[in-house]
Amino acid sequence: MPIRDSSPIDEQGQFKPELIYAYTFNGNEIKSPLITMYLITYFILSLPNAVIGLLAGAFVSNLCVRWLRIASGQGRILSYQIVWGFLGAIIGLVAGLVAAGMIRPQTTSGYWRTASLAAAAVLVLALAVIAFCRVFAHIPPKIDGRELTLQLELRVPTGLDQTPQFLLKELYVDFLVMVPWGLATADRVKLDPAKARHEGSRLVIPGSIPVITSRGRRVFTFNAKGKPLWEELEIPLPPHPGREQLEWSGWWPATTESGQPWPETKLSCRFRVTKIEQEVTAAKKTKPDMDEFAESKAALDAIPADAPITVLLEFTSFGRPEGIKLLAIDRIAAKRTHAEEIKALMLSDDADTAGQVLRLVEHLPKPSPELLRAVAAAGSDIADRIRRVNATPKKADPDYLGAADVSTRFTGWIMAVAKLRAKDGGDFVPELRTILELSRVRKDSAAMQQDVCRVASHVLFDWTGVAPLPTDPKPR
């Protein structure tokens, strides 16, 4: 054991770092500055507090991810948690060193006081960060302890050029939560075209979305074919809905700023909230609509075996029972000529059909090499169409219909190739790289920039590690 030859404390009880700590080891006298030995001791004493800081940082990061709705993807959440954990460990270590320097423990009770002070400092700091995050947190409102879903019915304006079929296929609605410092969150409303109905001369389209926060203004935006369709619409939903919001509101807005009745040439809506428990219970009590399934299956069985794929596509569309979709997909995959037919449809001039077929490809079991080549050819076809868009002056296509056509095809294509690469070994990188380079040309087209360039740059980075250009649209 070391033999202490001098004391670290002088006659006045003051700590003297310049004193020498001397001890013998194997018959040799070893001398070391006292401060070095104390720093080593304090560092060792601080390590448990670093572990406390690591755990506190991980706990805080988990709360912040959920409360602040940190975007997932590309390991963002994991990176966020690692950074917070590392920062917590550093703070815990520093707090331990500072506490040891203040108390200068010499006995067991001193060591315990040092550890308690350091741990308390870390936990108080963690509670302060949690309180700060809570102020800006997105906490879902509840009724009777149950989270809520916002039910919405859109009443389409009269006198539109678009047909109901166009709206039911192309309309998408975003639900924005706006706070004083900007956009808090945005989510896509789930529309239900199968339940759309007419009230007089106006089409009514229902939809729903979870209510994920009690803060901010609730604003809806409406887009079709990559362009704004109607003006934004803000609804007067309270931050914490009560039981009165369980009933349908009147049609909103009801009047104009001048007090006149809201015109039928403008969009209006009505809304209510429902408790999620109520929706789940209702779903459990509702028996499957066997009549609809049986009717669809009978119609599918009546289709001849040699019928073209276009006839079977109807049974894979939105609103069909899931079992019918699977049966139709099996029928398509069983056709000997399905690869040739699918390729022809993917390259057809009907963008909606091409997009639907491309989205179908990802669900086909065991795609053949011929089908993989057809999907690659569809990517080259999209690139050719972008070249035509780039060569078309704005005044020749003021509504950007060419870009909308590309957007519809590319959305289906990128969904298909992502699944094919994951399970069937397709490449598709050359086609995607060409699409990305060409999509950067038309900066004036929102559909080209947001629907094609933004997605293509993000996916190419995931596949190859090639970073997007600074001028590319940022991922949402």
Secondary structure in CASP SS format (residue, H / E / C, confidence):
PFRMAT SS
TARGET T0000
AUTHOR 0000-0000-0000
METHOD secondary structure of the structure
MODEL  1
M C 1.00
P C 1.00
I C 1.00
R C 1.00
D C 1.00
S C 1.00
S C 1.00
P C 1.00
I E 1.00
D C 1.00
E C 1.00
Q C 1.00
G C 1.00
Q C 1.00
F E 1.00
K C 1.00
P C 1.00
E C 1.00
L C 1.00
I E 1.00
Y E 1.00
A E 1.00
Y E 1.00
T E 1.00
F E 1.00
N C 1.00
G C 1.00
N E 1.00
E E 1.00
I E 1.00
K E 1.00
S E 1.00
P E 1.00
L H 1.00
I H 1.00
T H 1.00
M H 1.00
Y H 1.00
L H 1.00
I H 1.00
T H 1.00
Y H 1.00
F H 1.00
I H 1.00
L H 1.00
S H 1.00
L H 1.00
P H 1.00
N H 1.00
A H 1.00
V H 1.00
I H 1.00
G H 1.00
L H 1.00
L H 1.00
A H 1.00
G H 1.00
A H 1.00
F H 1.00
V H 1.00
S H 1.00
N H 1.00
L H 1.00
C H 1.00
V H 1.00
R H 1.00
W H 1.00
L C 1.00
R C 1.00
I C 1.00
A C 1.00
S C 1.00
G C 1.00
Q C 1.00
G C 1.00
R H 1.00
I H 1.00
L H 1.00
S H 1.00
Y H 1.00
Q H 1.00
I H 1.00
V H 1.00
W H 1.00
G H 1.00
F H 1.00
L H 1.00
G H 1.00
A H 1.00
I H 1.00
I H 1.00
G H 1.00
L H 1.00
V H 1.00
A H 1.00
G H 1.00
L H 1.00
V H 1.00
A H 1.00
A H 1.00
G H 1.00
M H 1.00
I H 1.00
R C 1.00
P C 1.00
Q C 1.00
T C 1.00
T H 1.00
S H 1.00
G H 1.00
Y H 1.00
W H 1.00
R H 1.00
T H 1.00
A H 1.00
S H 1.00
L H 1.00
A H 1.00
A H 1.00
A H 1.00
A H 1.00
V H 1.00
L H 1.00
V H 1.00
L H 1.00
A H 1.00
L H 1.00
A H 1.00
V H 1.00
I H 1.00
A H 1.00
F H 1.00
C H 1.00
R H 1.00
V H 1.00
F C 1.00
A C 1.00
H C 1.00
I C 1.00
P C 1.00
P C 1.00
K E 1.00
I E 1.00
D C 1.00
G C 1.00
R E 1.00
E E 1.00
L E 1.00
T E 1.00
L E 1.00
Q E 1.00
L E 1.00
E E 1.00
L E 1.00
R E 1.00
V C 1.00
P C 1.00
T C 1.00
G C 1.00
L C 1.00
D C 1.00
Q C 1.00
T C 1.00
P H 1.00
Q H 1.00
F H 1.00
L H 1.00
L H 1.00
K H 1.00
E H 1.00
L E 1.00
Y E 1.00
V E 1.00
D E 1.00
F E 1.00
L E 1.00
V E 1.00
M E 1.00
V E 1.00
P C 1.00
W C 1.00
G E 1.00
L E 1.00
A E 1.00
T E 1.00
A E 1.00
D E 1.00
R E 1.00
V C 1.00
K E 1.00
L E 1.00
D C 1.00
P H 1.00
A H 1.00
K H 1.00
A C 1.00
R E 1.00
H E 1.00
E E 1.00
G C 1.00
S C 1.00
R E 1.00
L E 1.00
V E 1.00
I E 1.00
P E 1.00
G E 1.00
S E 1.00
I E 1.00
P E 1.00
V C 1.00
I C 1.00
T C 1.00
S C 1.00
R C 1.00
G C 1.00
R E 1.00
R E 1.00
V E 1.00
F E 1.00
T E 1.00
F E 1.00
N E 1.00
A E 1.00
K C 1.00
G C 1.00
K E 1.00
P E 1.00
L E 1.00
W E 1.00
E E 1.00
E E 1.00
L E 1.00
E E 1.00
I E 1.00
P C 1.00
L C 1.00
P C 1.00
P C 1.00
H C 1.00
P C 1.00
G C 1.00
R H 1.00
E H 1.00
Q H 1.00
L H 1.00
E C 1.00
W C 1.00
S C 1.00
G C 1.00
W C 1.00
W E 1.00
P C 1.00
A C 1.00
T E 1.00
T C 1.00
E C 1.00
S C 1.00
G C 1.00
Q C 1.00
P E 1.00
W C 1.00
P C 1.00
E C 1.00
T C 1.00
K C 1.00
L C 1.00
S E 1.00
C E 1.00
R E 1.00
F E 1.00
R E 1.00
V E 1.00
T E 1.00
K E 1.00
I H 1.00
E H 1.00
Q H 1.00
E H 1.00
V H 1.00
T H 1.00
A H 1.00
A H 1.00
K H 1.00
K H 1.00
T C 1.00
K C 1.00
P C 1.00
D C 1.00
M H 1.00
D H 1.00
E H 1.00
F H 1.00
A H 1.00
E H 1.00
S H 1.00
K H 1.00
A H 1.00
A H 1.00
L H 1.00
D H 1.00
A C 1.00
I C 1.00
P C 1.00
A C 1.00
D C 1.00
A C 1.00
P C 1.00
I H 1.00
T H 1.00
V H 1.00
L H 1.00
L H 1.00
E H 1.00
F H 1.00
T H 1.00
S C 1.00
F C 1.00
G C 1.00
R C 1.00
P C 1.00
E H 1.00
G H 1.00
I H 1.00
K H 1.00
L H 1.00
L H 1.00
A H 1.00
I H 1.00
D H 1.00
R H 1.00
I H 1.00
A H 1.00
A H 1.00
K C 1.00
R C 1.00
T C 1.00
H H 1.00
A H 1.00
E H 1.00
E H 1.00
I H 1.00
K H 1.00
A H 1.00
L H 1.00
M H 1.00
L C 1.00
S C 1.00
D C 1.00
D C 1.00
A H 1.00
D H 1.00
T H 1.00
A H 1.00
G H 1.00
Q H 1.00
V H 1.00
L H 1.00
R H 1.00
L H 1.00
V H 1.00
E C 1.00
H C 1.00
L C 1.00
P C 1.00
K C 1.00
P C 1.00
S C 1.00
P H 1.00
E H 1.00
L H 1.00
L H 1.00
R H 1.00
A H 1.00
V H 1.00
A H 1.00
A H 1.00
A H 1.00
G H 1.00
S H 1.00
D H 1.00
I H 1.00
A H 1.00
D H 1.00
R H 1.00
I H 1.00
R H 1.00
R H 1.00
V H 1.00
N H 1.00
A H 1.00
T C 1.00
P C 1.00
K H 1.00
K H 1.00
A H 1.00
D C 1.00
P C 1.00
D C 1.00
Y C 1.00
L H 1.00
G H 1.00
A H 1.00
A H 1.00
D H 1.00
V H 1.00
S H 1.00
T H 1.00
R H 1.00
F H 1.00
T H 1.00
G H 1.00
W H 1.00
I H 1.00
M H 1.00
A H 1.00
V H 1.00
A H 1.00
K H 1.00
L H 1.00
R H 1.00
A H 1.00
K H 1.00
D H 1.00
G C 1.00
G C 1.00
D C 1.00
F C 1.00
V H 1.00
P H 1.00
E H 1.00
L H 1.00
R H 1.00
T H 1.00
I H 1.00
L H 1.00
E H 1.00
L H 1.00
S H 1.00
R C 1.00
V C 1.00
R C 1.00
K C 1.00
D C 1.00
S C 1.00
A H 1.00
A H 1.00
M H 1.00
Q H 1.00
Q H 1.00
D H 1.00
V H 1.00
C H 1.00
R H 1.00
V H 1.00
A H 1.00
S H 1.00
H H 1.00
V H 1.00
L H 1.00
F H 1.00
D H 1.00
W H 1.00
T H 1.00
G C 1.00
V C 1.00
A C 1.00
P C 1.00
L C 1.00
P C 1.00
T C 1.00
D C 1.00
P C 1.00
K C 1.00
P C 1.00
R C 1.00
END
